[in-house]
Amino acid sequence: MIDSSYIKIFTGDLIIVQRIVNQLEIVNINPIVKDPTESARLAGFGGGIVPGFQEVFVNKDELDKAVPIIESITAELKS
């Protein structure tokens, strides 16, 4: 197993992921966005289990700054 310095903090649809990415970039966090469905499609394996969902990763050193942003956005969406 490869030890990564990045940790997944959110999985969701493109619109919410873009909002999260924008908010993280405002506080100088550069997230990594992975789209497993698109990666599988491009590799010729077809779609994934949940098409359209993306994953957001941040460096473990930035986790303390990123979590409140994620919580704020998801709380706002639930209300």
C-alpha positions in Angstrom: 0.0 0.0 0.0 1.3 3.4 -0.9 1.3 6.0 1.8 -0.1 9.3 0.5 0.1 12.7 2.0 -3.4 13.4 0.6 -6.7 12.4 2.2 -10.2 12.3 0.7 -12.5 14.8 2.3 -15.6 14.8 0.0 -17.4 12.7 -2.6 -20.2 14.3 -4.5 -21.6 15.7 -7.8 -19.7 18.1 -10.1 -21.6 21.2 -9.0 -20.9 20.8 -5.3 -17.3 19.7 -5.9 -16.7 22.9 -8.0 -18.1 25.0 -5.1 -15.9 23.2 -2.6 -12.8 23.6 -4.9 -13.5 27.3 -5.3 -13.8 27.9 -1.5 -10.7 25.8 -0.8 -8.7 27.8 -3.3 -9.8 31.1 -1.7 -7.9 30.0 1.5 -4.9 28.9 -0.6 -5.6 25.1 -0.5 -5.0 23.4 -3.8 -7.3 20.3 -3.8 -7.0 17.3 -6.1 -10.2 16.2 -7.8 -10.6 12.7 -9.1 -13.4 11.4 -11.3 -13.2 7.6 -11.1 -16.1 7.2 -13.6 -14.4 9.4 -16.2 -11.0 7.7 -15.6 -12.6 4.3 -16.1 -14.3 5.4 -19.3 -11.2 6.9 -20.7 -9.3 3.6 -20.0 -12.0 1.7 -21.8 -13.5 0.0 -18.7 -17.0 1.6 -19.0 -18.7 3.7 -16.4 -18.5 3.5 -12.6 -21.0 2.6 -10.0 -22.2 6.2 -9.5 -21.6 8.2 -12.7 -21.0 11.9 -12.2 -19.5 11.7 -8.7 -16.1 13.1 -8.0 -13.7 12.9 -5.1 -11.9 15.8 -3.4 -8.5 15.3 -1.8 -6.4 17.7 0.2 -3.0 17.5 1.7 -3.1 16.1 5.3 -1.3 19.3 6.4 -4.3 21.4 5.2 -7.0 19.1 6.7 -7.7 21.4 9.7 -8.4 24.3 7.4 -10.4 22.3 4.8 -12.8 20.4 7.1 -14.7 23.5 8.3 -15.3 24.6 4.7 -16.7 21.2 3.8 -18.9 21.2 6.9 -20.2 24.7 6.1 -21.1 23.9 2.5 -22.7 20.5 3.3 -24.7 22.1 6.2 -25.9 24.8 4.0 -27.1 22.3 1.4 -29.0 20.3 4.0 -31.0 23.4 5.2 
